[in-house]
């Protein structure tokens, strides 16, 4: 998103924003839980925060907060860039 905003590719910026919002909508409908987690849980007894995602434990534990802030920062950057002219 920030790269698209920097290049003033508003079509790409809006597409990427829409894709992230679609994922947020899926998470919201599933009470902030990935719908694939239950499928992955059938194949292992491991229940650490990263059992179903290839991320380090800390990042997996706080991924919604970390990537949510990055998304908001990218969105803010895009809005500011848009209104710069």
C-alpha positions, 0 to 999 in steps of 0.5 A: 500500500505505501509503495502504491501510494508513493507511486500514486497508483490509486487503483492499486492502493484501493485494491490492496486496501479492499483485500485487507478489508475483506480479510478483516471482514472474514476475521470479524465474522469468525470472532477474530479467528482465522477460519482455517485454524479449526482445519489445521487443529485436526492435524496436530495436538500443538496449540501454540499461537503459531501452530497454524502459521509460519511466523515466530511465536511472538509475531504469531501471538500479536499478529493482528495488533502488529499488522493492524498498526502497519495497515493503519500506517499505510492507510494514513500515508496513502490518505496524506499522499492523496491530499498532497496533490 
